[in-house]
């Protein structure tokens, strides 16, 4: 019996093998750096636990939570429509422990009856000491902000307690996810946990005033998540604030002794920056950062039109460095061509399908799922077999082991090529009026932000 319980919490052997396979490409290939913060706050295995998180990046969010744990197999309640994209995706989701939740605004009122089985199963799993992950925004957000919560997670938690006659405590652990970039490979991801909240103190209130108990519990959970994540509430000026965060934010981080290259530091620095901008707005019209937002958008559009990167304004490589970069690209070009097969298939095929999607937040998730489930097994196996047949098995094994590294090389070569071209374009335009105007605008924007945030702080 004890062995059976252990398996049920961590998953079957097949699940664990599959998890190791997916985790390798998630942790080592897809992301450059992963931060799992305050995992010591995760209760011991066997404790009824509901993790409640913000939701910004489709499947990448549950995968981040999944791989932050070692002795638990979490189960996820997710929007039902993502299960309908393809039967293989449906099977993949369910194999990872994802369960569909139907919503009146998306699947219609007739589909809500399908939630009964999902909720009953989830409630019983909680009582059995499993881990359930909920995203109460009922959909991922395109921007870095926290949407309104539904009461689904509080309803499920209290109904699970009622199923056990209110004899067993259930813990809710707030969590947040944060990304250095939503759409690119080899970026950074952060999963950060708050402090577990016991719902037992709410049992008596729930039995007499259930909605009040749900509201109070939801407010406690939401407050913790707001304190963990980057929550930009000024959606009217979001694009300008986001641009300021990505450009001036690096200078702001250095001024406040944060390492802008490390995502946990950058998250804290960005939280302070956003708070300072909000504070300056509240201090009066003379300190209103809204006056700068139009300049920020103008600067952003100008940089985009010239197809350059903002970092070049701080330091553009010299002509000698650019020539050296071009020579390196030429010398490494044969290796890049060699590295394209079969790794290029992981990008070309999914990208062709992704371009048909209306929700761009599916991009990273679809790229990862399609590669891990289809193109990597198919083309890596094909490459191994052909090398074995035409050369020998030992070289085939070495080549197979090198394929993920060659894929990373192909990605970084492409990135280095784009950076070199941008630097070359910047150097060629360095004395043009358009570029000089952008440099002056950027300098003026940064100086005004320095003064504005000094006053607000």
C-alpha positions as CSV (number, residue, x, y, z in Angstrom):
1,X,0.0,0.0,0.0
2,X,2.8,2.4,0.9
3,X,4.5,1.8,-2.5
4,X,1.3,2.4,-4.3
5,X,0.8,5.8,-2.5
6,X,4.3,6.9,-3.4
7,X,3.7,6.1,-7.1
8,X,0.5,8.0,-7.1
9,X,2.1,11.1,-5.8
10,X,5.1,11.0,-8.1
11,X,3.6,9.3,-11.1
12,X,4.2,6.0,-12.8
13,X,7.6,4.9,-14.1
14,X,6.5,5.7,-17.7
15,X,5.4,9.2,-16.5
16,X,8.7,9.8,-14.8
17,X,10.7,8.7,-17.9
18,X,8.6,11.0,-20.1
19,X,9.0,13.8,-17.5
20,X,12.9,13.4,-17.5
21,X,12.9,13.6,-21.3
22,X,10.7,16.7,-21.5
23,X,12.6,18.3,-18.6
24,X,15.9,17.9,-20.3
25,X,14.8,20.0,-23.3
26,X,12.9,22.4,-21.0
27,X,15.7,23.1,-18.6
28,X,18.8,22.7,-20.8
29,X,17.7,23.7,-24.3
30,X,14.6,25.9,-24.2
31,X,15.7,28.0,-21.3
32,X,19.2,29.4,-20.6
33,X,18.6,29.9,-16.8
34,X,15.9,28.7,-14.4
35,X,15.2,30.1,-11.0
36,X,13.1,28.2,-8.5
37,X,12.7,30.5,-5.5
38,X,11.3,29.6,-2.0
39,X,10.7,25.9,-3.0
40,X,11.2,25.2,0.7
41,X,7.7,26.6,1.2
42,X,6.2,23.7,-0.7
43,X,4.7,21.4,2.0
44,X,5.8,17.8,2.3
45,X,4.5,15.2,-0.1
46,X,1.1,13.9,1.0
47,X,-0.2,17.2,2.2
48,X,-3.4,18.3,0.4
49,X,-2.0,21.3,-1.6
50,X,-3.4,23.7,-4.1
51,X,-0.9,26.0,-5.9
52,X,-2.5,29.2,-7.2
53,X,-0.5,31.2,-9.8
54,X,-0.7,34.1,-12.2
55,X,-1.0,33.0,-15.9
56,X,0.9,34.7,-18.7
57,X,2.5,32.2,-21.0
58,X,0.1,29.3,-21.8
59,X,1.7,25.9,-21.2
60,X,5.1,27.3,-20.2
61,X,3.5,28.3,-16.9
62,X,2.4,24.8,-15.8
63,X,5.7,23.3,-17.1
64,X,7.7,25.8,-15.0
65,X,5.7,24.8,-11.9
66,X,5.9,21.1,-12.8
67,X,9.7,21.1,-13.0
68,X,10.2,23.2,-9.9
69,X,9.1,20.1,-7.9
70,X,10.9,16.9,-7.3
71,X,8.7,14.7,-5.0
72,X,5.3,15.7,-6.2
73,X,3.3,15.2,-9.4
74,X,1.1,18.2,-9.7
75,X,-2.2,18.2,-11.6
76,X,-3.4,21.2,-13.5
77,X,-6.8,22.7,-14.2
78,X,-6.6,24.6,-17.6
79,X,-8.9,26.2,-20.1
80,X,-10.6,23.5,-22.1
81,X,-10.0,25.0,-25.6
82,X,-6.3,24.3,-25.6
83,X,-7.1,20.6,-25.5
84,X,-8.8,20.8,-28.9
85,X,-5.9,21.9,-31.1
86,X,-4.8,18.4,-31.9
87,X,-5.3,14.9,-30.5
88,X,-1.5,14.6,-29.8
89,X,-1.6,17.8,-27.9
90,X,-4.6,16.6,-25.9
91,X,-2.8,13.4,-25.1
92,X,0.4,15.3,-24.2
93,X,-1.6,17.6,-21.8
94,X,-3.3,14.7,-20.0
95,X,-0.1,12.8,-19.7
96,X,1.4,15.8,-17.9
97,X,-1.6,15.8,-15.5
98,X,-3.6,18.6,-17.1
99,X,-7.4,18.5,-16.8
100,X,-9.9,20.6,-18.8
101,X,-12.1,23.4,-17.3
102,X,-14.9,24.7,-19.4
103,X,-15.8,28.4,-19.2
104,X,-19.1,30.1,-20.0
105,X,-17.5,32.9,-21.9
106,X,-15.6,30.6,-24.3
107,X,-17.2,27.2,-24.5
108,X,-20.7,28.3,-23.7
109,X,-23.2,27.6,-20.9
110,X,-24.0,24.1,-22.2
111,X,-20.4,23.0,-21.7
112,X,-20.3,23.9,-18.0
113,X,-21.9,20.6,-17.1
114,X,-18.7,18.9,-18.3
115,X,-16.8,20.5,-15.4
116,X,-18.6,18.3,-12.8
117,X,-16.5,15.2,-13.4
118,X,-13.3,17.3,-13.5
119,X,-14.1,19.1,-10.3
120,X,-15.1,16.0,-8.4
121,X,-12.0,14.1,-9.4
122,X,-9.8,17.1,-8.5
123,X,-11.5,17.5,-5.1
124,X,-10.9,13.9,-4.2
125,X,-7.3,14.1,-5.4
126,X,-6.8,17.0,-3.0
127,X,-8.2,15.0,-0.1
128,X,-5.8,12.2,-1.0
129,X,-2.8,14.4,-0.5
130,X,-2.1,15.4,-4.1
131,X,-1.1,18.7,-5.6
132,X,-3.5,20.7,-7.7
133,X,-2.4,23.8,-9.7
134,X,-5.0,26.5,-10.5
135,X,-4.8,29.7,-12.6
136,X,-7.7,31.8,-11.3
137,X,-7.5,34.4,-14.1
138,X,-9.2,31.8,-16.3
139,X,-6.9,32.5,-19.2
140,X,-3.3,33.7,-19.9
141,X,-2.6,37.4,-20.1
142,X,-0.7,39.0,-23.0
143,X,0.9,41.5,-20.7
144,X,2.7,41.5,-17.3
145,X,-0.4,42.2,-15.1
146,X,-2.7,40.3,-12.9
147,X,-6.3,40.0,-14.1
148,X,-9.4,39.5,-12.0
149,X,-9.8,36.2,-10.2
150,X,-12.7,33.8,-10.6
151,X,-13.9,32.0,-7.5
152,X,-13.3,28.5,-9.1
153,X,-10.2,27.7,-7.0
154,X,-11.8,28.8,-3.7
155,X,-15.0,26.9,-4.5
156,X,-13.0,23.7,-5.3
157,X,-10.9,24.0,-2.1
158,X,-13.9,24.4,0.2
159,X,-15.9,21.7,-1.6
160,X,-13.0,19.3,-1.2
161,X,-13.0,20.2,2.5
162,X,-16.7,19.5,2.7
163,X,-16.2,16.2,0.9
164,X,-14.0,15.3,3.8
165,X,-16.5,16.6,6.4
166,X,-14.2,19.6,7.2
167,X,-11.8,17.3,9.1
168,X,-8.8,17.7,6.9
169,X,-6.9,20.9,6.3
170,X,-6.1,22.0,2.8
171,X,-3.2,24.4,2.0
172,X,-3.1,27.0,-0.7
173,X,0.3,28.1,-1.9
174,X,0.5,31.3,-3.9
175,X,3.0,31.3,-6.8
176,X,4.2,33.5,-9.6
177,X,5.9,32.9,-12.9
178,X,8.1,35.5,-14.6
179,X,10.0,35.5,-17.9
180,X,12.9,37.6,-19.4
181,X,11.1,37.1,-22.8
182,X,7.9,35.3,-23.7
183,X,8.8,34.3,-27.3
184,X,12.6,33.6,-27.6
185,X,14.6,30.5,-26.9
186,X,17.5,30.5,-24.3
187,X,15.8,33.1,-22.1
188,X,15.3,33.0,-18.3
189,X,12.3,31.8,-16.3
190,X,11.5,32.4,-12.6
191,X,9.1,30.4,-10.5
192,X,8.6,32.0,-7.0
193,X,6.5,30.7,-4.2
194,X,4.8,32.5,-1.4
195,X,3.7,31.3,2.1
196,X,1.2,28.5,2.4
197,X,-2.3,29.6,3.5
198,X,-4.4,27.2,5.6
199,X,-8.1,27.3,4.7
200,X,-9.1,25.6,8.0
201,X,-9.7,28.9,9.8
202,X,-12.4,29.7,7.1
203,X,-14.4,26.4,7.6
204,X,-16.9,27.8,10.1
205,X,-17.5,31.0,8.1
206,X,-17.9,29.0,4.9
207,X,-20.6,26.9,6.4
208,X,-22.7,29.9,7.2
209,X,-21.5,32.5,4.6
210,X,-19.7,30.6,1.8
211,X,-19.3,33.6,-0.6
212,X,-17.8,35.8,2.1
213,X,-15.3,33.0,3.0
214,X,-14.4,32.7,-0.7
215,X,-13.9,36.4,-1.1
216,X,-11.7,36.7,2.0
217,X,-9.6,33.7,1.0
218,X,-9.2,34.9,-2.6
219,X,-8.1,38.3,-1.3
220,X,-5.3,36.8,0.8
221,X,-4.1,34.7,-2.1
222,X,-4.2,37.5,-4.6
223,X,-2.3,39.9,-2.3
224,X,0.6,37.4,-2.1
225,X,0.7,36.9,-5.8
226,X,0.7,40.7,-6.4
227,X,3.7,41.0,-4.0
228,X,5.5,38.2,-5.9
229,X,5.1,39.2,-9.6
230,X,5.5,42.2,-11.8
231,X,2.0,43.7,-12.0
232,X,1.8,46.7,-14.3
233,X,-1.7,48.1,-13.7
234,X,-1.5,51.2,-16.0
235,X,-2.7,49.3,-19.1
236,X,-3.4,52.5,-21.0
237,X,0.3,53.3,-21.0
238,X,1.6,49.7,-20.9
239,X,3.6,49.8,-24.1
240,X,5.5,52.9,-23.0
241,X,6.1,51.5,-19.5
242,X,7.2,48.2,-21.0
243,X,9.7,50.0,-23.2
244,X,11.0,52.1,-20.4
245,X,11.4,49.0,-18.3
246,X,13.4,47.2,-21.0
247,X,15.7,50.2,-21.7
248,X,16.0,52.6,-18.8
249,X,15.3,49.7,-16.5
250,X,18.8,48.5,-16.9
251,X,20.2,51.8,-15.7
252,X,17.7,51.9,-12.9
253,X,18.8,48.4,-11.7
254,X,22.4,49.4,-11.6
255,X,21.7,52.6,-9.7
256,X,19.9,50.5,-7.0
257,X,22.6,47.8,-6.8
258,X,20.7,45.1,-8.7
259,X,22.2,42.8,-11.3
260,X,20.1,43.4,-14.4
261,X,21.4,40.1,-16.0
262,X,19.9,38.0,-13.2
263,X,16.1,37.6,-13.5
264,X,15.3,37.6,-9.7
265,X,17.3,40.9,-9.3
266,X,15.6,42.3,-12.4
267,X,12.2,41.4,-11.2
268,X,12.7,43.2,-7.9
269,X,14.2,46.2,-9.7
270,X,11.4,46.4,-12.2
271,X,8.8,46.2,-9.3
272,X,10.5,49.2,-7.7
273,X,10.7,51.1,-11.0
274,X,7.0,50.6,-11.7
275,X,6.1,51.6,-8.1
276,X,8.2,54.8,-8.5
277,X,6.4,55.6,-11.8
278,X,3.0,55.1,-10.1
279,X,4.1,57.2,-7.1
280,X,5.3,60.0,-9.3
281,X,2.0,60.0,-11.1
282,X,0.2,60.3,-7.8
283,X,2.4,63.2,-6.6
284,X,0.9,65.7,-9.0
285,X,0.9,66.9,-12.6
286,X,4.3,68.4,-12.5
287,X,5.8,64.9,-11.7
288,X,3.4,63.0,-14.0
289,X,5.4,60.4,-16.0
290,X,2.6,60.4,-18.6
291,X,4.4,63.4,-20.2
292,X,7.3,61.1,-21.0
293,X,5.3,58.1,-22.3
294,X,4.7,59.8,-25.8
295,X,8.5,60.3,-26.1
296,X,9.1,56.6,-25.1
297,X,6.7,55.4,-27.8
298,X,8.3,57.7,-30.4
299,X,11.7,56.4,-29.5
300,X,10.6,52.8,-29.6
301,X,9.0,53.3,-33.1
302,X,12.2,55.0,-34.3
303,X,14.4,52.2,-33.1
304,X,12.1,49.6,-34.6
305,X,12.0,51.4,-38.0
306,X,15.8,51.4,-38.2
307,X,15.8,47.7,-37.2
308,X,18.3,48.2,-34.3
309,X,18.6,47.3,-30.7
310,X,18.5,49.9,-27.9
311,X,21.7,48.5,-26.3
312,X,23.7,49.9,-29.2
313,X,23.1,53.4,-27.9
314,X,25.1,52.6,-24.8
315,X,27.9,50.9,-26.6
316,X,28.2,50.2,-30.3
317,X,31.1,47.9,-31.4
318,X,33.9,49.6,-33.3
319,X,34.4,49.0,-37.0
320,X,37.3,46.7,-36.0
321,X,35.0,44.7,-33.8
322,X,32.3,44.5,-36.5
323,X,34.8,43.3,-39.1
324,X,36.0,40.7,-36.5
325,X,32.4,39.5,-36.0
326,X,31.9,39.2,-39.8
327,X,35.0,37.1,-40.2
328,X,33.9,34.9,-37.3
329,X,30.5,34.4,-39.0
330,X,32.3,33.5,-42.3
331,X,34.6,31.0,-40.6
332,X,31.7,29.4,-38.6
333,X,29.3,29.3,-41.6
334,X,30.1,25.7,-42.6
335,X,29.5,24.5,-39.1
336,X,26.2,26.4,-39.0
337,X,25.1,24.8,-42.2
338,X,26.0,21.4,-40.8
339,X,24.1,22.2,-37.6
340,X,20.9,23.0,-39.4
341,X,19.9,19.4,-40.0
342,X,17.7,18.3,-38.4
343,X,17.4,21.2,-35.9
344,X,16.0,23.6,-38.5
345,X,12.9,21.4,-38.7
346,X,12.1,22.2,-35.0
347,X,11.6,25.9,-36.0
348,X,10.3,25.8,-39.6
349,X,7.4,23.4,-39.2
350,X,6.0,24.9,-36.0
351,X,6.5,28.4,-37.2
352,X,4.5,27.6,-40.3
353,X,1.6,26.4,-38.1
354,X,2.0,29.2,-35.5
355,X,1.5,31.9,-38.1
356,X,-2.1,30.7,-38.5
357,X,-2.8,31.3,-34.8
358,X,-4.5,34.4,-33.5
359,X,-3.2,34.2,-30.0
360,X,0.5,34.9,-30.1
361,X,0.9,33.8,-26.4
362,X,0.7,30.2,-27.8
363,X,3.9,30.6,-29.7
364,X,6.4,29.5,-27.2
365,X,4.3,26.7,-25.9
366,X,3.4,25.3,-29.3
367,X,7.0,25.5,-30.5
368,X,8.1,23.5,-27.4
369,X,5.3,20.9,-27.5
370,X,5.6,20.3,-31.3
371,X,9.4,19.9,-31.1
372,X,9.4,17.6,-28.0
373,X,6.5,15.5,-29.2
374,X,7.0,15.3,-32.9
375,X,10.1,16.8,-34.7
376,X,12.8,15.9,-32.1
377,X,11.7,12.2,-31.8
378,X,11.1,11.9,-35.5
379,X,14.1,13.6,-37.0
380,X,16.6,12.7,-34.3
381,X,15.7,9.0,-34.7
382,X,15.8,9.3,-38.5
383,X,19.3,10.9,-38.3
384,X,20.5,8.3,-35.9
385,X,19.3,5.4,-38.1
386,X,20.7,6.8,-41.3
387,X,24.1,7.5,-39.7
388,X,24.2,4.0,-38.3
389,X,23.4,2.5,-41.7
390,X,25.8,4.5,-43.7
391,X,28.6,5.0,-41.2
392,X,28.6,3.0,-37.9
393,X,26.7,2.8,-34.7
394,X,29.3,4.6,-32.5
395,X,29.4,7.7,-34.7
396,X,25.6,7.6,-34.8
397,X,25.5,7.6,-31.0
398,X,28.0,10.5,-30.8
399,X,26.1,12.4,-33.5
400,X,22.8,11.8,-31.6
401,X,24.2,13.1,-28.4
402,X,25.6,16.2,-30.2
403,X,22.4,17.1,-31.9
404,X,20.9,19.3,-29.1
405,X,24.2,21.1,-28.7
406,X,24.4,21.7,-32.5
407,X,20.8,23.0,-32.3
408,X,21.9,25.6,-29.6
409,X,24.9,26.5,-31.8
410,X,22.5,27.1,-34.8
411,X,20.4,29.4,-32.6
412,X,23.2,31.4,-31.2
413,X,24.8,31.8,-34.6
414,X,21.6,33.2,-36.0
415,X,21.4,35.5,-32.9
416,X,25.0,36.7,-33.4
417,X,24.4,37.3,-37.1
418,X,21.4,39.6,-36.3
419,X,23.4,41.4,-33.6
420,X,26.3,42.0,-36.1
421,X,24.0,43.3,-38.8
422,X,22.3,45.6,-36.3
423,X,25.7,47.0,-35.2
424,X,26.7,47.4,-38.8
425,X,23.5,49.3,-39.5
426,X,24.0,51.5,-36.5
427,X,27.6,52.4,-37.5
428,X,26.5,53.2,-41.0
429,X,23.9,55.6,-39.8
430,X,25.8,57.0,-36.8
431,X,26.1,60.5,-38.4
432,X,22.6,60.7,-40.0
433,X,20.0,63.1,-38.7
434,X,17.5,60.4,-37.9
435,X,19.9,58.5,-35.7
436,X,21.2,61.6,-34.0
437,X,17.6,62.7,-33.3
438,X,16.9,59.3,-31.7
439,X,20.1,59.6,-29.6
440,X,19.0,63.0,-28.3
441,X,15.5,61.9,-27.6
442,X,16.8,58.9,-25.7
443,X,19.3,61.0,-23.7
444,X,16.5,63.5,-22.9
445,X,14.1,60.7,-21.9
446,X,16.6,59.1,-19.5
447,X,17.6,62.5,-17.9
448,X,13.9,63.3,-17.3
449,X,13.3,59.8,-15.8
450,X,16.3,60.3,-13.5
451,X,14.8,63.6,-12.2
452,X,11.3,62.3,-12.1
453,X,12.1,59.1,-10.1
454,X,14.5,61.0,-7.8
455,X,11.6,63.3,-6.8
456,X,9.1,60.4,-6.5
457,X,11.5,58.3,-4.4
